[in-house]
Amino acid sequence: MKKNTTLATAVAVSLTLIGSTLCQAQEVSKKQQQFEKLDADKNGSLSLEEYTSKVKTPERTEAFTARDTDKNGSLTLQEFSTPPAKSAAE
């Protein structure tokens, strides 16, 4: 009986981990699709102009600056996919 319980627990944990991984993969895919739509010149990075092409607000520009962690003036998919850190004021 103990072996069956242990096996059932192991299967449940495995299925939970697989489900979590699939959800993460779907989220990455969604972000990648958004990124590719914005990447007008298809160079694999987003300029400020590309990032703000759909929504031009000061908040959008601030989000770009916050995401541009290497401060090179463009966003990689990794930077685009990572939410900007909250400021101390928030």
PyMOL CGO cylinders between C-alpha atoms (Angstrom):
from pymol import cmd
from pymol.cgo import CYLINDER

trace = [
    CYLINDER, 0.00, 0.00, 0.00, 2.83, 2.37, 0.89, 0.3, 1, 1, 1, 1, 1, 1,
    CYLINDER, 2.83, 2.37, 0.89, 4.45, 1.79, -2.53, 0.3, 1, 1, 1, 1, 1, 1,
    CYLINDER, 4.45, 1.79, -2.53, 1.18, 2.63, -4.30, 0.3, 1, 1, 1, 1, 1, 1,
    CYLINDER, 1.18, 2.63, -4.30, 0.83, 5.87, -2.33, 0.3, 1, 1, 1, 1, 1, 1,
    CYLINDER, 0.83, 5.87, -2.33, 4.43, 6.82, -3.06, 0.3, 1, 1, 1, 1, 1, 1,
    CYLINDER, 4.43, 6.82, -3.06, 3.99, 6.02, -6.74, 0.3, 1, 1, 1, 1, 1, 1,
    CYLINDER, 3.99, 6.02, -6.74, 0.75, 8.00, -6.93, 0.3, 1, 1, 1, 1, 1, 1,
    CYLINDER, 0.75, 8.00, -6.93, 2.42, 10.96, -5.25, 0.3, 1, 1, 1, 1, 1, 1,
    CYLINDER, 2.42, 10.96, -5.25, 5.37, 10.78, -7.65, 0.3, 1, 1, 1, 1, 1, 1,
    CYLINDER, 5.37, 10.78, -7.65, 3.02, 10.67, -10.64, 0.3, 1, 1, 1, 1, 1, 1,
    CYLINDER, 3.02, 10.67, -10.64, 1.00, 13.63, -9.32, 0.3, 1, 1, 1, 1, 1, 1,
    CYLINDER, 1.00, 13.63, -9.32, 4.15, 15.70, -8.75, 0.3, 1, 1, 1, 1, 1, 1,
    CYLINDER, 4.15, 15.70, -8.75, 5.45, 14.81, -12.23, 0.3, 1, 1, 1, 1, 1, 1,
    CYLINDER, 5.45, 14.81, -12.23, 2.19, 15.82, -13.88, 0.3, 1, 1, 1, 1, 1, 1,
    CYLINDER, 2.19, 15.82, -13.88, 2.17, 19.10, -11.97, 0.3, 1, 1, 1, 1, 1, 1,
    CYLINDER, 2.17, 19.10, -11.97, 5.72, 19.88, -13.11, 0.3, 1, 1, 1, 1, 1, 1,
    CYLINDER, 5.72, 19.88, -13.11, 4.90, 18.99, -16.71, 0.3, 1, 1, 1, 1, 1, 1,
    CYLINDER, 4.90, 18.99, -16.71, 1.82, 21.22, -16.61, 0.3, 1, 1, 1, 1, 1, 1,
    CYLINDER, 1.82, 21.22, -16.61, 3.85, 24.08, -15.17, 0.3, 1, 1, 1, 1, 1, 1,
    CYLINDER, 3.85, 24.08, -15.17, 6.50, 23.69, -17.86, 0.3, 1, 1, 1, 1, 1, 1,
    CYLINDER, 6.50, 23.69, -17.86, 3.86, 23.71, -20.60, 0.3, 1, 1, 1, 1, 1, 1,
    CYLINDER, 3.86, 23.71, -20.60, 2.33, 26.91, -19.19, 0.3, 1, 1, 1, 1, 1, 1,
    CYLINDER, 2.33, 26.91, -19.19, 5.75, 28.57, -19.13, 0.3, 1, 1, 1, 1, 1, 1,
    CYLINDER, 5.75, 28.57, -19.13, 6.43, 27.46, -22.72, 0.3, 1, 1, 1, 1, 1, 1,
    CYLINDER, 6.43, 27.46, -22.72, 3.09, 28.90, -23.85, 0.3, 1, 1, 1, 1, 1, 1,
    CYLINDER, 3.09, 28.90, -23.85, 3.89, 32.20, -22.12, 0.3, 1, 1, 1, 1, 1, 1,
    CYLINDER, 3.89, 32.20, -22.12, 7.32, 32.37, -23.80, 0.3, 1, 1, 1, 1, 1, 1,
    CYLINDER, 7.32, 32.37, -23.80, 5.71, 31.60, -27.14, 0.3, 1, 1, 1, 1, 1, 1,
    CYLINDER, 5.71, 31.60, -27.14, 3.16, 34.39, -26.63, 0.3, 1, 1, 1, 1, 1, 1,
    CYLINDER, 3.16, 34.39, -26.63, 5.91, 36.85, -25.71, 0.3, 1, 1, 1, 1, 1, 1,
    CYLINDER, 5.91, 36.85, -25.71, 7.97, 35.73, -28.70, 0.3, 1, 1, 1, 1, 1, 1,
    CYLINDER, 7.97, 35.73, -28.70, 5.02, 36.30, -31.02, 0.3, 1, 1, 1, 1, 1, 1,
    CYLINDER, 5.02, 36.30, -31.02, 4.48, 39.80, -29.58, 0.3, 1, 1, 1, 1, 1, 1,
    CYLINDER, 4.48, 39.80, -29.58, 8.20, 40.51, -29.92, 0.3, 1, 1, 1, 1, 1, 1,
    CYLINDER, 8.20, 40.51, -29.92, 8.28, 39.35, -33.55, 0.3, 1, 1, 1, 1, 1, 1,
    CYLINDER, 8.28, 39.35, -33.55, 5.27, 41.51, -34.43, 0.3, 1, 1, 1, 1, 1, 1,
    CYLINDER, 5.27, 41.51, -34.43, 6.99, 44.60, -33.02, 0.3, 1, 1, 1, 1, 1, 1,
    CYLINDER, 6.99, 44.60, -33.02, 10.39, 43.81, -34.60, 0.3, 1, 1, 1, 1, 1, 1,
    CYLINDER, 10.39, 43.81, -34.60, 9.66, 45.65, -37.84, 0.3, 1, 1, 1, 1, 1, 1,
    CYLINDER, 9.66, 45.65, -37.84, 13.16, 45.31, -39.31, 0.3, 1, 1, 1, 1, 1, 1,
    CYLINDER, 13.16, 45.31, -39.31, 13.43, 41.65, -38.19, 0.3, 1, 1, 1, 1, 1, 1,
    CYLINDER, 13.43, 41.65, -38.19, 16.90, 42.13, -36.71, 0.3, 1, 1, 1, 1, 1, 1,
    CYLINDER, 16.90, 42.13, -36.71, 16.13, 40.25, -33.50, 0.3, 1, 1, 1, 1, 1, 1,
    CYLINDER, 16.13, 40.25, -33.50, 15.98, 43.29, -31.24, 0.3, 1, 1, 1, 1, 1, 1,
    CYLINDER, 15.98, 43.29, -31.24, 13.52, 46.09, -30.56, 0.3, 1, 1, 1, 1, 1, 1,
    CYLINDER, 13.52, 46.09, -30.56, 14.44, 49.73, -30.81, 0.3, 1, 1, 1, 1, 1, 1,
    CYLINDER, 14.44, 49.73, -30.81, 12.53, 52.32, -28.79, 0.3, 1, 1, 1, 1, 1, 1,
    CYLINDER, 12.53, 52.32, -28.79, 10.71, 53.29, -31.99, 0.3, 1, 1, 1, 1, 1, 1,
    CYLINDER, 10.71, 53.29, -31.99, 9.60, 49.69, -32.61, 0.3, 1, 1, 1, 1, 1, 1,
    CYLINDER, 9.60, 49.69, -32.61, 8.63, 49.17, -28.95, 0.3, 1, 1, 1, 1, 1, 1,
    CYLINDER, 8.63, 49.17, -28.95, 6.48, 52.31, -28.88, 0.3, 1, 1, 1, 1, 1, 1,
    CYLINDER, 6.48, 52.31, -28.88, 5.10, 51.94, -32.43, 0.3, 1, 1, 1, 1, 1, 1,
    CYLINDER, 5.10, 51.94, -32.43, 1.66, 50.77, -31.20, 0.3, 1, 1, 1, 1, 1, 1,
    CYLINDER, 1.66, 50.77, -31.20, 1.42, 52.77, -27.95, 0.3, 1, 1, 1, 1, 1, 1,
    CYLINDER, 1.42, 52.77, -27.95, 3.25, 56.07, -27.55, 0.3, 1, 1, 1, 1, 1, 1,
    CYLINDER, 3.25, 56.07, -27.55, 3.08, 57.15, -23.93, 0.3, 1, 1, 1, 1, 1, 1,
    CYLINDER, 3.08, 57.15, -23.93, 5.67, 58.28, -21.39, 0.3, 1, 1, 1, 1, 1, 1,
    CYLINDER, 5.67, 58.28, -21.39, 4.91, 55.11, -19.41, 0.3, 1, 1, 1, 1, 1, 1,
    CYLINDER, 4.91, 55.11, -19.41, 5.72, 52.94, -22.43, 0.3, 1, 1, 1, 1, 1, 1,
    CYLINDER, 5.72, 52.94, -22.43, 9.04, 54.76, -22.89, 0.3, 1, 1, 1, 1, 1, 1,
    CYLINDER, 9.04, 54.76, -22.89, 9.81, 54.29, -19.19, 0.3, 1, 1, 1, 1, 1, 1,
    CYLINDER, 9.81, 54.29, -19.19, 9.00, 50.57, -19.48, 0.3, 1, 1, 1, 1, 1, 1,
    CYLINDER, 9.00, 50.57, -19.48, 11.44, 50.30, -22.40, 0.3, 1, 1, 1, 1, 1, 1,
    CYLINDER, 11.44, 50.30, -22.40, 14.18, 52.00, -20.40, 0.3, 1, 1, 1, 1, 1, 1,
    CYLINDER, 14.18, 52.00, -20.40, 13.52, 49.76, -17.38, 0.3, 1, 1, 1, 1, 1, 1,
    CYLINDER, 13.52, 49.76, -17.38, 13.63, 46.60, -19.51, 0.3, 1, 1, 1, 1, 1, 1,
    CYLINDER, 13.63, 46.60, -19.51, 16.83, 47.62, -21.34, 0.3, 1, 1, 1, 1, 1, 1,
    CYLINDER, 16.83, 47.62, -21.34, 19.04, 46.15, -18.64, 0.3, 1, 1, 1, 1, 1, 1,
    CYLINDER, 19.04, 46.15, -18.64, 22.28, 46.39, -20.63, 0.3, 1, 1, 1, 1, 1, 1,
    CYLINDER, 22.28, 46.39, -20.63, 21.44, 50.00, -21.60, 0.3, 1, 1, 1, 1, 1, 1,
    CYLINDER, 21.44, 50.00, -21.60, 22.33, 49.50, -25.27, 0.3, 1, 1, 1, 1, 1, 1,
    CYLINDER, 22.33, 49.50, -25.27, 19.18, 51.18, -26.60, 0.3, 1, 1, 1, 1, 1, 1,
    CYLINDER, 19.18, 51.18, -26.60, 17.46, 48.00, -27.76, 0.3, 1, 1, 1, 1, 1, 1,
    CYLINDER, 17.46, 48.00, -27.76, 15.60, 45.07, -26.25, 0.3, 1, 1, 1, 1, 1, 1,
    CYLINDER, 15.60, 45.07, -26.25, 16.43, 41.42, -26.77, 0.3, 1, 1, 1, 1, 1, 1,
    CYLINDER, 16.43, 41.42, -26.77, 13.67, 38.83, -26.46, 0.3, 1, 1, 1, 1, 1, 1,
    CYLINDER, 13.67, 38.83, -26.46, 15.00, 38.07, -22.96, 0.3, 1, 1, 1, 1, 1, 1,
    CYLINDER, 15.00, 38.07, -22.96, 14.75, 41.73, -21.89, 0.3, 1, 1, 1, 1, 1, 1,
    CYLINDER, 14.75, 41.73, -21.89, 11.32, 42.08, -23.53, 0.3, 1, 1, 1, 1, 1, 1,
    CYLINDER, 11.32, 42.08, -23.53, 10.03, 38.97, -21.77, 0.3, 1, 1, 1, 1, 1, 1,
    CYLINDER, 10.03, 38.97, -21.77, 11.21, 40.01, -18.32, 0.3, 1, 1, 1, 1, 1, 1,
    CYLINDER, 11.21, 40.01, -18.32, 8.90, 42.46, -16.55, 0.3, 1, 1, 1, 1, 1, 1,
    CYLINDER, 8.90, 42.46, -16.55, 10.69, 45.63, -15.47, 0.3, 1, 1, 1, 1, 1, 1,
    CYLINDER, 10.69, 45.63, -15.47, 11.57, 45.88, -11.80, 0.3, 1, 1, 1, 1, 1, 1,
    CYLINDER, 11.57, 45.88, -11.80, 9.22, 48.01, -9.75, 0.3, 1, 1, 1, 1, 1, 1,
    CYLINDER, 9.22, 48.01, -9.75, 10.64, 51.34, -8.70, 0.3, 1, 1, 1, 1, 1, 1,
    CYLINDER, 10.64, 51.34, -8.70, 10.93, 52.32, -5.04, 0.3, 1, 1, 1, 1, 1, 1,
    CYLINDER, 10.93, 52.32, -5.04, 8.10, 54.83, -5.57, 0.3, 1, 1, 1, 1, 1, 1,
    CYLINDER, 8.10, 54.83, -5.57, 5.69, 52.04, -6.55, 0.3, 1, 1, 1, 1, 1, 1,
]
cmd.load_cgo(trace, "trace")
